[in-house]
Amino acid sequence: MIHGRSYLHRDVWENLAKEFKRAPDGDFQIGLLHCNVGSETGHEPYAPCSVDDLIASGLDYWALGHVHARNVLMDNSPAVVYPGNPQGRHVKEPGPRGCYLVQVAGDGHVALEFVATDRVRWFDRHLDASGVDTEQALLDELESMLESCGQDGEGRPVLVRIAVTGRTGLHSVLARSGYIEDLVSQLRGSGSGSDPFVWTTSLSDRTRSDIDISTRREAKDLLGDLLRLTDELRSDENRLTELENVLNPVLEDRRLRKLLSTPSKDELRSLLDDAEAVCLDRLLDDSSQ
């Protein structure tokens, strides 16, 4: 027996799970619900509920929608399962995508088997270039990463987004105009020859200058002041709140509201990292490093 319900409005903020109750005449009863279980899913609280709410219904199996990431919240009594979506739509939905094949024993015990159904697979990878000294070594590391992604694709075409991170002497090389574009062209050339293909969708430079930040932060100069200030902003919640207040007039401007979203604390810290790196590049030259 399958229990479910549709919605009068697109957005539903009530706890719909509490309306589900076991029927007296069904041996194995399944609940279908588009909802947000718990508060840590990273999704909007659509039809919010708790695992306890689902258990209280008395149903045997919950097949849940809304969250596209695969997640088994309980494997039995009842089984509570987000199967995810059958195909990753973009790079923010990486890894295997599919459904669950569920076998039910006579006593109601279930066995879950994930079955991949995706036809192309997305990956989001970070390459730590710390200690990578030459351009050829960097290219070799990137091609090795793509080869690994191809294997993880399990016979499917693969689309990969790569961010190069870490403190490296190649930071200034990666920052050269046109260098990233040329590197992407090389990677696409080698990846397109694979069967199935491995395509680099984008490559971003998240590296930093290869300097001793801790020592530089103690210097009594402009750069030392800058590094101490950014470190204080990152680590002090009150200072981050002050920064949010400074940014609010920009974020709330009606002309920019559709283009900019209010950043979280973690996103603000990431922006501070980027700003710090830009200032380092501008204030340091080769001789001072």
C-alpha positions in Angstrom: 0.0 0.0 0.0 1.3 3.4 -1.0 0.5 6.6 1.0 1.2 10.0 -0.5 -0.2 13.4 -1.1 0.0 16.3 -3.5 0.3 20.0 -2.7 -2.0 22.9 -3.3 1.0 25.4 -3.5 4.5 25.1 -4.8 6.1 25.9 -1.4 4.8 24.1 1.7 6.1 24.9 5.1 3.8 22.7 7.2 4.9 19.4 8.7 3.0 17.0 6.4 4.6 13.8 7.8 2.3 14.0 10.9 -0.7 13.5 8.6 0.5 10.0 7.5 -1.0 7.1 9.5 -0.7 3.3 8.9 -3.8 1.7 7.4 -5.2 -1.4 9.2 -5.4 -3.5 6.0 -2.0 -3.2 4.3 0.9 -5.6 4.9 3.7 -3.5 3.6 3.1 0.3 3.5 5.2 2.9 1.8 5.1 6.6 2.3 5.9 9.0 -0.6 6.8 12.5 0.5 8.6 15.5 -0.8 10.1 17.0 2.3 13.1 18.2 4.3 14.0 15.8 7.1 16.0 17.5 9.9 17.7 20.9 9.7 21.2 20.1 8.2 20.4 19.1 4.6 21.5 22.4 3.1 18.1 22.7 1.4 15.1 25.0 2.0 12.9 23.7 4.9 10.2 22.4 2.5 7.6 20.4 4.4 10.0 20.1 7.3 9.8 17.1 9.6 11.9 14.8 11.8 12.8 11.1 11.6 10.7 10.7 14.7 7.7 12.0 12.8 8.2 9.4 10.1 8.6 6.6 12.6 5.4 7.7 14.4 3.4 7.1 11.2 3.8 3.3 11.6 4.7 2.9 7.9 7.3 0.4 6.8 9.2 2.4 4.2 9.6 6.1 3.4 10.6 7.0 -0.2 11.6 10.7 0.1 12.1 13.5 -2.5 13.4 17.1 -2.4 17.0 16.4 -1.4 18.9 15.3 -4.5 21.8 13.8 -2.5 21.5 10.0 -1.8 21.1 9.4 1.9 19.8 6.4 3.9 18.5 7.9 7.2 17.3 4.5 8.5 17.7 1.2 6.9 14.8 -0.7 8.6 11.8 -0.3 10.9 11.1 1.8 9.0 13.6 2.4 6.1 13.8 6.1 5.5 15.6 6.8 2.2 16.5 9.7 0.0 17.4 7.9 -3.3 18.6 11.2 -4.8 18.0 11.9 -8.5 18.6 9.5 -11.3 20.9 11.9 -13.2 23.2 14.6 -11.9 22.1 17.8 -13.7 25.2 19.9 -13.0 28.6 20.0 -11.2 26.9 20.6 -7.9 25.3 17.1 -8.2 28.5 15.1 -8.5 29.1 11.4 -8.2 26.9 8.3 -8.9 23.2 9.0 -9.3 20.4 6.5 -9.4 17.7 4.7 -7.4 17.3 1.9 -4.8 16.2 -1.6 -5.6 14.3 -2.7 -2.4 13.7 -6.3 -1.6 11.2 -7.0 1.1 11.2 -10.2 3.2 8.1 -11.9 4.5 8.7 -10.4 7.9 8.9 -6.9 6.4 12.7 -6.6 6.7 14.1 -4.7 3.7 17.4 -5.0 1.8 18.6 -1.9 -0.1 20.7 -2.0 -3.2 21.8 1.2 -4.9 21.5 1.0 -8.7 23.3 3.7 -10.7 21.2 5.1 -13.6 23.2 8.2 -14.7 24.3 8.4 -18.3 27.0 11.0 -17.6 28.8 11.6 -14.3 29.9 14.9 -12.8 32.9 15.4 -10.5 34.2 18.4 -8.5 37.9 18.0 -7.7 40.5 20.0 -5.9 44.2 19.6 -6.7 46.6 20.7 -4.0 49.6 22.0 -5.9 51.8 22.6 -2.8 55.2 21.2 -3.6 54.5 21.1 -7.4 57.5 22.9 -8.8 57.2 22.8 -12.6 54.5 23.4 -15.2 55.0 19.8 -16.6 54.6 18.4 -13.1 51.3 20.3 -12.7 50.0 19.1 -16.1 51.0 15.5 -15.1 49.1 15.8 -11.8 46.0 17.2 -13.5 46.0 14.4 -16.2 46.4 11.8 -13.5 43.4 13.3 -11.7 41.3 13.2 -14.8 42.3 9.6 -15.4 41.1 8.7 -11.9 37.8 10.5 -12.6 37.4 8.5 -15.8 37.8 5.3 -13.8 35.3 6.5 -11.2 32.9 7.1 -14.1 32.5 3.3 -14.4 32.1 3.4 -18.2 30.3 6.7 -18.4 31.4 10.0 -20.0 32.7 12.2 -17.2 32.5 16.0 -16.7 35.0 17.4 -14.2 35.4 20.8 -12.6 38.9 21.4 -11.1 40.2 23.9 -8.6 44.0 24.1 -8.1 44.8 25.0 -4.5 47.7 25.3 -2.1 50.8 27.5 -1.7 53.0 27.0 -4.7 55.8 28.7 -6.6 53.6 28.2 -9.7 51.1 30.8 -8.3 52.4 33.6 -10.5 52.5 31.3 -13.5 48.8 30.3 -13.1 48.0 34.0 -12.8 49.4 34.8 -16.2 46.9 36.0 -18.7 45.6 33.2 -20.8 47.6 30.4 -19.0 44.5 28.7 -17.5 42.7 28.8 -20.8 45.7 27.1 -22.5 45.9 24.5 -19.8 42.2 23.7 -20.1 42.7 23.3 -23.9 45.4 20.7 -23.3 43.4 18.8 -20.8 40.3 18.8 -23.1 42.5 17.6 -25.9 43.8 14.6 -23.9 40.5 13.9 -22.3 38.4 13.9 -25.5 40.6 11.1 -26.7 39.5 8.8 -23.9 36.6 6.3 -24.4 34.3 7.3 -22.9 35.5 10.9 -22.9 36.6 12.9 -19.8 35.8 16.6 -20.3 37.2 19.4 -18.2 34.4 21.8 -17.8 36.5 24.5 -16.0 39.8 25.0 -14.2 40.1 27.7 -11.5 43.2 29.0 -9.8 42.8 29.0 -6.0 46.5 28.9 -5.3 48.4 31.3 -3.0 51.9 32.8 -3.1 54.5 30.4 -1.7 55.5 32.5 1.3 55.6 32.0 5.0 52.3 33.7 6.0 52.9 33.2 9.7 56.2 35.0 9.7 54.9 37.7 7.3 51.9 38.3 9.5 54.2 39.4 12.4 55.9 42.0 10.3 55.5 45.6 11.4 54.5 47.0 8.0 51.5 47.5 5.8 51.4 43.8 4.6 51.6 42.6 8.2 48.8 44.9 9.2 46.7 43.6 6.3 47.3 39.9 7.2 46.5 40.5 10.8 43.3 42.3 9.9 42.0 39.6 7.6 42.9 36.9 10.1 41.0 38.8 12.8 38.0 39.1 10.5 38.0 35.4 9.7 38.2 34.2 13.3 36.0 36.7 15.1 32.2 36.2 14.7 31.5 39.8 15.8 33.9 41.3 13.2 32.3 39.1 10.6 28.9 40.5 11.6 30.3 44.0 11.3 31.5 43.1 7.8 28.0 41.8 6.9 26.5 45.1 8.1 28.9 47.0 5.8 27.9 44.8 2.8 24.1 44.9 3.5 23.5 48.2 1.7 25.0 46.8 -1.5 23.3 43.4 -1.2 19.9 45.0 -0.6 20.1 47.4 -3.5 17.1 46.6 -5.7 19.2 46.7 -8.9 21.7 44.2 -7.5 19.4 42.0 -5.5 18.8 39.6 -8.4 22.5 39.2 -9.1 23.9 38.9 -5.6 22.8 36.7 -2.7 23.6 37.3 0.9 26.8 35.3 1.7 26.9 33.0 4.7 29.7 33.3 7.3 31.7 30.6 5.5 31.3 32.3 2.2 32.4 35.6 3.7 35.6 33.8 5.0 36.2 32.4 1.5 35.8 36.0 0.1 38.3 37.2 2.7 40.8 34.5 1.6 40.4 35.7 -2.0 40.8 39.3 -1.0 43.9 38.5 1.0 45.5 36.7 -1.9 44.8 39.6 -4.3 46.4 42.0 -1.9 49.4 39.7 -1.4 49.9 39.6 -5.2 49.7 43.3 -5.5 51.9 44.2 -2.5 54.6 41.6 -3.0 57.1 41.4 -5.9 59.6 38.6 -6.7 62.4 40.2 -4.7 60.4 40.6 -1.5 59.3 37.0 -1.6 
